[in-house]
Amino acid sequence: MTPEQLEEAKALQTPEEMLAYARDNGIDLTDEEMDVVAGGGNFWTIDKSKCPKCGSKNIRNCGTDGIWKQCNDCRRYFA
């Protein structure tokens, strides 16, 4: 992802928005990344970021590249 795409992706809040953004911007996701975005997968890891919506530090990384994150408290997805 380019720095511009990463900034735009930070505003996305649902898996559907993330999948549509990836599709519309020609970003190829692996099968594993697609599974995680859709709510499956088993390779979430703890992250030390703060949620831009609620400020929680209860965050986990999504996928193998760690770009996508999800707040465990308010459930917002962000990059």
KEPA-322767 format. One record per residue: residue number from 1; chain; x negated, y, z of N, C-alpha, C, O, CB in turn. Coordinates in pm, 1 decimal. Each point is the difference from the previous one (the first is absolute). Glycine has a CB too. Example, Ala and Ser with C-alpha at 12.3 -4.5 7.8 and 13.67 -1.06 7.14 Angstrom:
# residues 2
+-----+-----+----------+----------+----------+----------+----------+----------+----------+----------+----------+----------+----------+----------+----------+----------+----------+
| seq | mol |     n_c1 |     n_c2 |     n_c3 |    ca_c1 |    ca_c2 |    ca_c3 |     c_c1 |     c_c2 |     c_c3 |     o_c1 |     o_c2 |     o_c3 |    cb_c1 |    cb_c2 |    cb_c3 |
+-----+-----+----------+----------+----------+----------+----------+----------+----------+----------+----------+----------+----------+----------+----------+----------+----------+
|   1 |   A |  -1319.0 |   -569.0 |    780.0 |     89.0 |    119.0 |      0.0 |    -90.0 |    120.0 |      0.0 |   -103.6 |     -1.9 |     66.5 |    292.8 |   -115.4 |     58.1 |
|   2 |   A |   -154.2 |    222.3 |   -196.6 |    -82.0 |    119.0 |      6.0 |     77.0 |    109.0 |     73.0 |    -50.9 |    110.8 |     16.9 |    -67.5 |   -173.6 |   -231.4 |
+-----+-----+----------+----------+----------+----------+----------+----------+----------+----------+----------+----------+----------+----------+----------+----------+----------+
//
This chain:
# residues 79
+-----+-----+----------+----------+----------+----------+----------+----------+----------+----------+----------+----------+----------+----------+----------+----------+----------+
| seq | mol |     n_c1 |     n_c2 |     n_c3 |    ca_c1 |    ca_c2 |    ca_c3 |     c_c1 |     c_c2 |     c_c3 |     o_c1 |     o_c2 |     o_c3 |    cb_c1 |    cb_c2 |    cb_c3 |
+-----+-----+----------+----------+----------+----------+----------+----------+----------+----------+----------+----------+----------+----------+----------+----------+----------+
|   1 |   A |    -84.1 |   -118.2 |      0.0 |     84.1 |    118.2 |      0.0 |    -88.4 |    124.3 |      0.0 |   -107.0 |      2.7 |     60.8 |    291.0 |   -127.1 |     61.0 |
|   2 |   A |   -136.8 |    225.8 |   -190.9 |    -71.7 |    126.7 |      1.3 |     32.7 |     73.4 |    129.6 |     98.0 |    -34.1 |     66.3 |    -94.1 |     47.4 |   -320.0 |
|   3 |   A |    -83.9 |     87.0 |    291.2 |     32.6 |     78.6 |    119.3 |    138.0 |     64.5 |     -9.4 |     70.1 |     11.6 |    100.5 |   -313.3 |     31.3 |    -69.2 |
|   4 |   A |    282.5 |     -0.8 |   -152.0 |    131.8 |     60.0 |    -18.3 |    111.1 |   -102.0 |     24.1 |     99.8 |     30.3 |     65.4 |   -198.5 |    130.6 |   -230.1 |
|   5 |   A |     80.8 |   -281.5 |    111.8 |     99.7 |   -104.7 |     20.6 |      9.5 |    -37.5 |    147.0 |    109.1 |    -25.0 |     51.2 |   -152.3 |    -61.1 |   -282.0 |
|   6 |   A |    -69.2 |     82.3 |    297.9 |      0.4 |    -32.1 |    142.2 |     78.4 |    104.0 |     78.6 |     75.7 |    -35.5 |     90.4 |   -297.1 |    -78.3 |   -115.7 |
|   7 |   A |    204.6 |    241.1 |     -7.3 |     75.9 |    106.2 |     67.2 |    149.6 |    -14.5 |    -27.5 |     81.2 |     14.5 |     91.4 |   -280.0 |    138.9 |   -109.8 |
|   8 |   A |    235.8 |   -181.8 |   -105.9 |    141.6 |    -18.2 |    -33.7 |     57.0 |   -121.2 |     72.3 |    114.4 |      2.7 |     45.2 |   -153.2 |    102.8 |   -269.7 |
|   9 |   A |    -39.8 |   -211.2 |    235.6 |     46.5 |   -123.3 |     63.2 |     26.4 |     18.7 |    149.2 |     79.5 |    -73.8 |     58.2 |   -208.0 |    -55.7 |   -228.1 |
|  10 |   A |     63.9 |    225.8 |    231.3 |     19.1 |     24.2 |    143.0 |    144.2 |     39.8 |     32.7 |     44.9 |    -17.9 |    113.2 |   -284.7 |     86.8 |    -98.3 |
|  11 |   A |    311.3 |    -15.7 |   -111.9 |    137.9 |     43.7 |     23.7 |    101.1 |   -114.3 |    -13.5 |    116.9 |     16.9 |     34.8 |   -182.0 |    208.7 |   -118.2 |
|  12 |   A |     22.3 |   -339.5 |     34.4 |     91.5 |   -112.5 |    -20.2 |     35.2 |    -63.3 |    133.4 |    -84.6 |    -12.0 |     88.6 |    -12.6 |    -29.7 |   -316.4 |
|  13 |   A |    224.3 |      0.9 |    241.6 |     45.9 |    -49.0 |    129.0 |     54.5 |   -142.1 |     -1.5 |     18.9 |    -58.9 |    106.4 |     30.4 |    291.4 |    -53.2 |
|  14 |   A |    -23.4 |   -289.4 |   -170.8 |     58.4 |   -133.9 |     -4.1 |    -80.3 |    -87.8 |    -95.9 |    -71.1 |     51.0 |    -86.6 |    300.9 |     42.7 |    139.5 |
|  15 |   A |   -218.3 |   -225.6 |    -37.2 |    -66.8 |    -88.4 |    -95.1 |     48.2 |     22.1 |   -143.3 |    -78.6 |     -8.5 |    -94.4 |     52.3 |   -158.3 |    277.4 |
|  16 |   A |    154.3 |    194.8 |   -198.9 |     54.3 |     23.4 |   -133.4 |    -64.9 |    121.8 |    -65.2 |    -32.6 |     -2.4 |   -118.7 |    249.2 |   -100.8 |    190.7 |
|  17 |   A |   -235.2 |    210.3 |      6.6 |    -65.7 |    119.8 |    -52.7 |   -144.1 |    -31.2 |    -38.8 |    -48.3 |     48.0 |   -102.6 |    196.3 |     97.6 |    244.9 |
|  18 |   A |   -217.4 |   -226.2 |    -60.7 |   -138.1 |    -34.9 |    -30.7 |     -9.2 |    -82.6 |   -128.0 |    -86.9 |     24.8 |    -83.5 |     33.9 |    -18.6 |    327.8 |
|  19 |   A |    141.4 |   -103.7 |   -260.1 |     -2.2 |    -82.1 |   -120.4 |     30.7 |     82.9 |   -124.4 |    -65.3 |    -16.1 |   -103.1 |    134.4 |   -181.5 |    239.9 |
|  20 |   A |     30.0 |    286.0 |   -127.5 |     34.5 |     86.3 |   -112.8 |   -115.8 |     93.5 |    -33.0 |    -29.7 |     22.1 |   -117.4 |    272.5 |    -34.5 |    181.1 |
|  21 |   A |   -307.9 |     67.3 |     37.4 |   -113.3 |     89.8 |    -23.5 |   -113.3 |    -74.8 |    -70.1 |    -58.3 |     50.0 |    -96.2 |    121.6 |     85.5 |    299.4 |
|  22 |   A |    -93.8 |   -255.1 |   -154.3 |   -106.3 |    -79.0 |    -61.9 |     34.6 |    -30.1 |   -145.9 |    -84.6 |     14.8 |    -88.1 |     27.1 |   -116.2 |    312.3 |
|  23 |   A |    181.3 |     59.5 |   -249.8 |     43.3 |    -31.5 |   -135.7 |     -8.5 |    123.6 |    -89.9 |    -53.9 |     -7.5 |   -110.4 |    205.8 |   -171.3 |    201.4 |
|  24 |   A |    -99.5 |    291.6 |    -44.7 |      5.5 |    121.8 |    -80.5 |   -137.2 |     60.7 |    -26.4 |    -17.0 |     76.5 |    -95.0 |    241.3 |    -35.8 |    189.3 |
|  25 |   A |   -321.7 |    -74.1 |    -11.0 |   -133.7 |     58.0 |    -14.4 |   -103.4 |   -100.7 |    -49.2 |   -120.1 |     26.3 |      3.9 |    178.3 |    132.2 |    177.1 |
|  26 |   A |    -11.1 |   -272.9 |   -227.0 |    -90.9 |    -98.8 |    -57.3 |    -95.0 |    -61.9 |     99.8 |   -109.8 |    -42.1 |    -36.6 |    126.4 |    165.9 |   -171.7 |
|  27 |   A |     24.0 |   -130.2 |    334.9 |    -83.3 |    -60.2 |    103.7 |     36.6 |   -147.3 |      8.9 |    114.3 |    -35.0 |     29.1 |   -132.1 |    254.1 |    100.5 |
|  28 |   A |    -79.8 |   -304.3 |   -154.9 |     23.9 |   -144.0 |      5.7 |    -19.1 |    -49.2 |    143.1 |   -102.7 |     25.5 |     62.8 |     27.4 |    -52.0 |   -302.8 |
|  29 |   A |    176.0 |    -44.4 |    290.0 |     -7.9 |    -61.0 |    131.9 |    -15.7 |   -149.9 |    -16.6 |     60.8 |    -60.7 |    -88.2 |     80.1 |    244.2 |    190.0 |
|  30 |   A |   -223.5 |   -242.7 |    -15.6 |    -15.0 |   -144.9 |     -2.6 |    128.1 |    -64.0 |     51.6 |     84.7 |     67.9 |     58.1 |   -335.1 |    -49.1 |    -25.5 |
|  31 |   A |    264.6 |   -148.9 |    -53.5 |    116.2 |    -71.3 |     52.5 |      7.8 |     13.9 |    151.5 |    108.7 |     15.6 |     55.6 |   -122.0 |   -177.6 |   -246.5 |
|  32 |   A |   -101.4 |    156.4 |    257.4 |     -2.9 |     13.1 |    145.7 |     44.3 |    138.7 |     43.6 |     75.3 |     13.3 |     96.5 |   -259.7 |   -181.1 |    -86.6 |
|  33 |   A |    138.8 |    271.3 |    -79.9 |     40.9 |    136.6 |     34.1 |    148.7 |     20.1 |    -25.0 |     67.6 |     66.0 |     78.8 |   -297.2 |     16.2 |   -134.6 |
|  34 |   A |    280.9 |   -138.2 |    -52.4 |    143.6 |      9.4 |    -27.7 |     79.6 |    -68.1 |    111.0 |    103.9 |     50.9 |     42.0 |   -149.9 |    -46.3 |   -290.2 |
|  35 |   A |     -1.8 |   -118.3 |    295.4 |     67.7 |    -72.8 |    106.3 |      3.2 |     81.7 |    128.2 |    102.3 |      5.0 |     68.3 |   -173.7 |   -220.8 |   -171.8 |
|  36 |   A |    -40.4 |    280.0 |    136.5 |     -6.3 |     81.1 |    121.7 |     92.6 |    120.1 |    -11.1 |     72.9 |     30.4 |     94.4 |   -309.6 |   -104.1 |    -56.4 |
|  37 |   A |    235.2 |    142.2 |   -151.3 |     87.1 |    116.4 |    -18.2 |    146.4 |    -41.1 |     10.3 |     82.9 |     76.1 |     50.0 |   -256.3 |     32.4 |   -196.4 |
|  38 |   A |    205.1 |   -228.8 |     99.2 |    137.6 |    -49.5 |      4.2 |     39.1 |    -52.0 |    137.5 |    115.4 |    -37.3 |     21.7 |   -135.8 |    -20.1 |   -261.8 |
|  39 |   A |    -74.4 |     54.4 |    333.3 |     31.9 |    -40.6 |    135.8 |    -54.1 |   -134.9 |     40.5 |     25.1 |    -44.5 |    112.0 |    173.5 |    179.1 |   -135.2 |
|  40 |   A |   -271.0 |   -200.4 |    -62.8 |    -58.3 |   -129.7 |     33.8 |   -147.9 |     12.0 |     25.7 |    -49.0 |    104.6 |     42.6 |    222.0 |   -217.2 |   -178.9 |
|  41 |   A |   -242.7 |      6.1 |    110.5 |   -144.7 |      1.7 |     17.6 |    -40.3 |    -21.5 |    143.2 |     81.8 |     10.6 |     91.4 |    -98.2 |    140.1 |   -283.5 |
|  42 |   A |   -108.6 |   -180.6 |    211.0 |    -47.8 |    -27.3 |    135.1 |   -135.6 |     61.2 |     27.3 |    -73.3 |    -48.8 |     86.2 |    202.7 |   -160.1 |    -90.2 |
|  43 |   A |   -164.8 |    315.0 |    -67.7 |   -130.2 |     58.3 |     23.8 |      8.3 |    147.6 |     37.8 |    -74.2 |     83.2 |    -52.3 |    -20.3 |   -247.7 |   -107.4 |
|  44 |   A |    186.3 |    195.7 |    251.5 |      7.4 |    133.0 |     58.2 |   -109.0 |     11.2 |    105.5 |    -26.3 |    -96.0 |     72.4 |    276.5 |    112.7 |   -116.9 |
|  45 |   A |   -311.8 |     96.1 |     53.4 |   -101.9 |     20.6 |    102.1 |     31.0 |    126.7 |     77.0 |     70.1 |     88.2 |    -49.5 |   -241.9 |   -207.5 |    -90.3 |
|  46 |   A |    120.0 |    128.2 |    259.9 |     20.1 |    119.3 |     83.1 |    -81.4 |    115.7 |    -56.7 |   -110.5 |    -20.7 |    -50.3 |    151.9 |   -122.7 |    255.1 |
|  47 |   A |     11.2 |    262.2 |   -197.1 |    -65.2 |    119.1 |    -52.0 |     -1.7 |    105.4 |    109.6 |     82.6 |     -5.0 |     91.2 |     -9.0 |    -47.7 |   -328.4 |
|  48 |   A |   -165.4 |    147.5 |    230.2 |     -9.9 |    104.2 |    102.6 |     51.1 |    134.6 |    -47.9 |    -27.2 |    102.0 |     63.3 |   -166.8 |   -222.4 |     30.0 |
|  49 |   A |    267.8 |    123.1 |   -204.3 |     57.6 |    123.6 |    -52.7 |    119.5 |     44.0 |     84.0 |     48.0 |    -73.0 |     86.7 |   -125.3 |     10.5 |   -317.3 |
|  50 |   A |    124.2 |    185.4 |    202.1 |    123.2 |     50.2 |     62.6 |    106.5 |     12.9 |   -107.4 |    -28.9 |     40.1 |   -112.7 |   -101.3 |     84.5 |    291.8 |
|  51 |   A |    253.4 |   -158.8 |   -143.6 |    112.1 |     12.0 |    -92.1 |     28.8 |    148.0 |    -26.3 |     11.1 |     78.2 |     94.4 |     85.7 |   -297.6 |    -11.6 |
|  52 |   A |    -84.5 |    258.9 |   -211.4 |     29.5 |    140.8 |    -29.3 |    142.3 |     39.5 |     36.9 |     29.8 |    119.0 |      9.6 |   -195.3 |   -130.6 |   -193.1 |
|  53 |   A |    254.0 |    -85.3 |    204.5 |    138.7 |     31.0 |     33.6 |     20.0 |     14.3 |    150.9 |     53.7 |    100.5 |     46.6 |     18.8 |   -223.1 |   -252.0 |
|  54 |   A |   -116.5 |     20.5 |    282.5 |     29.2 |      1.5 |    143.8 |   -124.0 |     17.7 |     87.4 |     12.5 |     18.7 |    121.0 |    181.1 |   -163.7 |   -169.8 |
|  55 |   A |   -313.4 |    139.2 |    -10.6 |   -122.9 |     18.8 |     76.6 |    -48.7 |   -123.3 |     73.7 |   -101.0 |      5.6 |     70.2 |    169.4 |    226.2 |    -46.6 |
|  56 |   A |      1.8 |   -342.8 |    -38.5 |    -38.9 |   -123.5 |     67.7 |   -134.9 |    -49.4 |    -50.6 |    -34.1 |     19.3 |   -116.7 |    275.7 |    -78.1 |    147.3 |
|  57 |   A |   -317.4 |     -4.4 |     56.8 |   -125.3 |    -64.0 |    -39.4 |     18.9 |   -150.6 |    -16.0 |    -97.0 |    -73.8 |    -18.0 |    -31.8 |    253.5 |    137.3 |
|  58 |   A |    252.7 |   -224.4 |   -112.8 |     33.5 |   -141.1 |    -14.2 |     18.5 |    -29.8 |   -149.4 |    112.4 |    -15.9 |    -47.7 |     -1.5 |      9.3 |    279.1 |
|  59 |   A |   -223.3 |     -0.6 |   -304.3 |     -2.7 |     -7.5 |   -145.6 |    -66.4 |   -129.8 |    -42.7 |    -90.0 |    -50.0 |     67.5 |     82.6 |    301.3 |    -85.4 |
|  60 |   A |     52.5 |   -305.5 |    -95.3 |    -68.8 |   -114.5 |    -57.0 |    -24.9 |     22.7 |   -147.8 |     79.5 |     64.4 |    -68.6 |     25.8 |   -215.4 |    238.4 |
|  61 |   A |   -217.2 |     97.0 |   -218.6 |    -35.5 |      9.0 |   -140.9 |     77.2 |   -103.7 |    -78.1 |     28.8 |   -109.0 |     49.6 |   -257.3 |    194.2 |      8.0 |
|  62 |   A |    261.5 |    -50.2 |   -179.5 |     74.7 |    -89.4 |    -87.7 |    -89.9 |    -42.2 |   -115.3 |    -58.6 |     85.5 |    -66.4 |    278.0 |     24.8 |    129.0 |
|  63 |   A |   -231.2 |   -237.3 |    -87.2 |    -75.1 |    -49.2 |   -115.0 |   -147.9 |    -12.5 |     25.7 |    -48.9 |     26.9 |    109.7 |    218.3 |     74.8 |   -251.3 |
|  64 |   A |   -239.2 |   -142.9 |     39.1 |   -142.6 |    -27.3 |     13.4 |    -85.4 |    125.3 |    -11.5 |   -114.1 |      0.6 |     46.1 |    156.7 |   -225.3 |   -138.5 |
|  65 |   A |      9.8 |    331.1 |     31.9 |    -81.4 |    120.2 |    -18.5 |     18.8 |    102.5 |    110.8 |    -77.2 |     95.5 |      8.6 |     90.5 |   -134.6 |   -251.6 |
|  66 |   A |     87.0 |     21.7 |    327.4 |     20.2 |     90.3 |    112.8 |     51.2 |    137.6 |    -35.7 |      2.7 |     87.9 |     86.2 |   -179.4 |   -210.6 |     22.3 |
|  67 |   A |    217.6 |    145.2 |   -233.0 |     49.4 |    132.3 |    -39.6 |    136.9 |     26.0 |     60.1 |     23.8 |    106.6 |     56.8 |   -154.3 |   -120.4 |   -270.0 |
|  68 |   A |    221.0 |    -83.1 |    201.3 |    135.5 |     17.0 |     51.7 |      3.1 |    -33.4 |    147.3 |    -61.7 |    -97.4 |     43.1 |    158.5 |     43.3 |   -267.4 |
|  69 |   A |    -25.7 |    133.5 |    301.9 |     13.5 |    -20.2 |    143.3 |    148.4 |      4.5 |     36.4 |     81.5 |     54.8 |    -74.3 |   -310.5 |     47.8 |    117.5 |
|  70 |   A |    262.6 |   -160.6 |     71.4 |    137.0 |      7.9 |     49.1 |     -3.6 |     26.2 |    149.4 |    -77.8 |    -61.1 |     73.2 |    160.4 |    -95.1 |   -254.4 |
|  71 |   A |      2.4 |    247.4 |    225.6 |     15.4 |     28.2 |    141.7 |     87.5 |   -109.5 |     60.0 |    109.5 |    -26.5 |    -49.7 |   -135.3 |    278.0 |     13.7 |
|  72 |   A |    -21.6 |   -314.0 |    141.1 |     77.2 |   -106.1 |     65.9 |    115.5 |     57.8 |     83.3 |     89.1 |    -74.5 |     40.8 |   -297.0 |    -67.9 |    -34.4 |
|  73 |   A |    207.5 |    272.5 |     18.8 |    104.8 |     61.3 |     81.8 |    115.3 |     53.1 |    -86.3 |    114.9 |    -39.6 |     19.7 |   -289.1 |    100.3 |    150.9 |
|  74 |   A |    144.6 |     28.0 |   -265.7 |    107.9 |     57.1 |    -83.3 |     14.1 |    -70.5 |   -133.8 |     92.1 |     29.9 |    -76.0 |   -131.4 |    188.5 |    185.8 |
|  75 |   A |    -51.0 |   -312.4 |   -140.1 |      1.7 |    -83.4 |   -120.9 |    -32.8 |     74.6 |   -127.9 |     18.3 |    -55.6 |   -108.3 |    148.0 |    -82.2 |    221.6 |
|  76 |   A |   -214.4 |    262.4 |   -105.5 |    -36.2 |     75.4 |   -119.5 |   -123.9 |    -59.9 |    -65.9 |    -95.2 |    -38.3 |     67.9 |    194.8 |    245.9 |     32.8 |
|  77 |   A |    -97.4 |   -215.3 |   -233.9 |   -116.8 |    -39.3 |    -77.4 |    -71.7 |    126.7 |    -44.7 |     64.5 |     99.8 |    -32.3 |     46.8 |   -315.4 |    -45.4 |
|  78 |   A |   -242.9 |    212.2 |     75.7 |    -77.2 |    114.1 |    -48.3 |   -136.5 |    -48.5 |    -44.4 |    -38.9 |   -113.5 |     27.5 |    162.1 |    271.4 |    126.1 |
|  79 |   A |   -195.3 |    -71.6 |   -222.2 |   -133.8 |    -34.8 |    -48.8 |   -103.8 |     78.2 |     75.8 |   -119.5 |    -14.7 |    -25.8 |    210.2 |    -37.1 |   -200.7 |
+-----+-----+----------+----------+----------+----------+----------+----------+----------+----------+----------+----------+----------+----------+----------+----------+----------+
//
